[in-house]
Amino acid sequence: MNRQLIILSSVLALSASPAPAQPGPSKVVVAQAVLREMETTITLVATVEPIRRSRVAAELAGLVLDMPARQGDRVEAGGMICQLDDRTLRLRLAEEEARLDSLKTQHEELLAGTRKLEIDRWTAVFDEAVANDERWAFELKRVKTLYQGRDSNDKEYQDTLASARAAERRKIASKASLDLAVLGPRKEKIARAVADVAAQQAVVDRLAGDVDRMRVRAPFSGVIVARVAEVGEWVPAGGQVVEMIDLSSVLVRVDAPEFVLPHLEVGRRATVRIDALKRSFDGTIKHIVRQAQAQARTFPVDIEVKNPDGLIASGMFARGTVPAGSPGEVVTVPKDAIVERNGVVYVATVIPDGKGGQSGVLQAVTLGAEGRDYVAVTSGRLRPGALVITRGTENMFPFPTSVIIVDSLGTPVATPGFADPDDHDSRGGV
């Protein structure tokens, strides 16, 4: 019984409590939609691709010793990605470098020519041969005189004659050796030594290059998106190690309809909006693939967008706005009037509420070309002269919300008038 009385008292207390106060109208700052001469554009669904994508491979086969780069890491151009086992190559390189040093020493020895001590030795040998030749020449003359007087036999004469001839030949040979020592190495021998050094240098350079190629380096600055090899695995020559992309710039690919193709030109300005970042980016048309896709009859077009801050990632959903016709008058609004929610772009407009006041309401629109501070609205029921909200859109919804128009200082101002969004025959109204 007591519990029922407590509940009844609580209900009576709640019914007697005053109702919560309803929020008042939102204060908003407005501007007018204005007709401007701008190029005709079309906004197309697009996908972000990296400016470069590379499946980095090993030039030589080897066992993976180290893989410092992991998926998601950023590497600079020339940075090491993978180290292959190069110990055998380094031993071969050391062997060939030693042989190169030996050949260089031989070449230097030939260039230096014959040493003075060597020339002096051959000079002494020649002088000795001259003296020996003169001695045997005298001896031959003496023996010959004796032989003619029958005071010497045939054997003594022939032995003396042979010794004299041998002494003469030794003198000639020692003179040739001395001349060769004075002249030094032949130019052909020096040229062959030069060729031997050059050939061995090529062997050393090739092995040094192979050792360096055992360290797989990044071909450009970018991000590792896939890691194919791991430590301990055998990588064949040409085998993929990682996949990396360059996001310093991105290519935003749109599929342009046939009627747009005549208005596209490489280098022409285009605009890209990325919903996830809630930002628009200026770009230029980089590639126009003039081969239509068979089913859709559309032509792939790449828009290059600079990405110095790395905000744009590969695979992001985007909307690309490209030229689609001759310039003409379009409705434009300040960029501050653009509202994006859940991937849908809106413009908040002010309309009469039928009670002497104003209401704000969000209208879904499609955007076109952009100026410095304004953007074209290519769809929706927005008319020139319509009031669009540039500040205070936080409380706006797709249904009317009571608003009060104020200036930039928050002071209420009189409503200048309305452009009837349902009046399709009116081009102004404010």
HELIX and SHEET records of a PDB file:
HELIX    1   1 ASN A    2  ALA A   16  1                                  15    
HELIX    2   2 ARG A   87  ALA A  112  1                                  26    
HELIX    3   3 LYS A  116  GLN A  148  1                                  33    
HELIX    4   4 ASP A  154  LEU A  183  1                                  30    
HELIX    5   5 LYS A  187  ARG A  213  1                                  27    
HELIX    6   6 GLU A  258  HIS A  263  5                                   6    
HELIX    7   7 ASP A  275  LEU A  277  5                                   3    
HELIX    8   8 LYS A  335  ALA A  337  5                                   3    
HELIX    9   9 THR A  393  ASN A  395  5                                   3    
SHEET    1   A 6 ILE A 338  ARG A 341  0                                        
SHEET    2   A 6 VAL A 344  PRO A 352 -1                                        
SHEET    3   A 6 GLN A 358  ALA A 364 -1                                        
SHEET    4   A 6 THR A 401  ILE A 405 -1                                        
SHEET    5   A 6 SER A  26  GLN A  32  1                                        
SHEET    6   A 6 LEU A 387  ARG A 391 -1                                        
SHEET    1   B 8 ARG A  74  VAL A  75  0                                        
SHEET    2   B 8 GLY A 222  ARG A 227 -1                                        
SHEET    3   B 8 GLN A 240  ALA A 256 -1                                        
SHEET    4   B 8 VAL A  34  ALA A  57 -1                                        
SHEET    5   B 8 PHE A 317  PRO A 334 -1                                        
SHEET    6   B 8 ARG A 269  ILE A 274 -1                                        
SHEET    7   B 8 ARG A 279  ILE A 288 -1                                        
SHEET    8   B 8 PHE A 299  LYS A 306 -1                                        
SHEET    1   C 7 ARG A  74  VAL A  75  0                                        
SHEET    2   C 7 GLY A 222  ARG A 227 -1                                        
SHEET    3   C 7 GLN A 240  ALA A 256 -1                                        
SHEET    4   C 7 VAL A  34  ALA A  57 -1                                        
SHEET    5   C 7 PHE A 317  PRO A 334 -1                                        
SHEET    6   C 7 TYR A 374  VAL A 377 -1                                        
SHEET    7   C 7 LEU A 367  GLU A 370 -1                                        
SHEET    1   D 4 ARG A 215  ARG A 217  0                                        
SHEET    2   D 4 MET A  80  LEU A  84 -1                                        
SHEET    3   D 4 GLY A  62  ASP A  66 -1                                        
SHEET    4   D 4 TRP A 234  VAL A 235 -1                                        
END                                                                             
